[in-house]
Amino acid sequence: MSTEEDRRLFAGIDWATKTHAICVVDEHGEIRVRFEISNTGKTFNGLVKRLTKLSVEGVAIERCDGPLVEALLDADLRVVVITPRQVKGLRSRYTGSGAKSDAGDAYVLADVLRTDGHRLTPLTQDSDATQVLRSLSRTRKQLVEARVGLINQLRAELERCFPGAIGLFARLDSDVTIAFLRRYPTQHATTRLTQARFAAFLRRIAYCGRTPVEELHARVTDAPPAGLSAEEADGHAVCVHALLRAMETVRNQERELEAEIIERLDAHADAHIFTSLPKAGHGVRAAALLAEIGDVRARFPDEESLAALAGVAPVTRASGKIHSVGFRWAADKKLRNALIDFADDSRHASPWAAKIYQDAIARGKRHPHAVRILARAWVRVIWRCWQDHTIYNPQLHGGAMQQNAA
């Protein structure tokens, strides 16, 4: 019979912004330790020492990244991720009401690790190069989202003070648009803008001349009036200039990050795999795929595990006479976005990818669904290349060869 000291222990951590709730249970599900720590590096060290001293067999937590997870992995503790969506479903094991508390969720995590730990795959660390690339790629994507938000704000502002500037040039965040709006932020500022003066301005900023000056000038002069007083126009001009400065700052930082990403991608051991994919290139798309998939091959022992985590494989529900196939909500959204972005672009360079997409559209699938179907097909190819450390070669890809033969 095992003694108190011989009992196997399992820990659960309910992660939060300010404090984390920790629960440690034994092999019979009895709570041995329960406490909270603040979200600081110093307390992480104390937590790691305490869990190591207890000789816990594993730690269950709801997220797969962050300083706390890194501290646990650095201490060689077995870390298992149980997503918040899974925890929500597991609460019914312990309470019929579905009530939630931090301490209760920490217990659920620890006890599920005790009962179902053999079914769960432990978290493994990617190389430092991959982790840095992932951080850079995600930060750049956040900057892109911030820039899009600023563009939408600028468009809304121009609808009030300068409708003629919307659609004047190809993009609201292009160099020529920014230069034009810096000089003419409102409709009032274009009062004396003649066609000749407009032509001289465009020559000075080296406009490509894609649209004739006459047409551009007509777009400005024929636009609906803003209906603002001079004082109101001055106020809106300040807003436009502020948005332009913010947009330029974000765009410049985005470009700097992109250059850093490309440099680090070229030096990565797995770069040749992802840069060989059609339309991925030596750029941010290949880097995003590499960063989100990672370089630990054991994490995805088969293509199905990668497809499931990426959310590009549907969920089948079968019970009695009911059989349904639906969207997989429980997925790594960043990984899914990286695969979807690549798949959507790949159909413009790969006849094989284009056919899979068109066949899905012909079956009545909408664009998002058709792209997910294509992404699922790409997972088979990417996983094989990734496992074998080889580049993508269309001449060795059976599906692509059949398409070319047809």
Helices and strands as residue ranges (DSSP letters): E 9-14, E 19-26, E 31-38, H 41-54, E 59-61, H 67-74, E 79-81, H 84-90, G 91-93, H 102-116, G 117-119, H 128-161, G 163-165, H 175-183, G 188-190, H 195-204, H 213-221, H 230-266, H 271-275, H 284-293, G 297-299, H 303-310, E 315-319, E 322-326, H 333-346, H 351-362, H 367-388, G 394-396, H 398-405
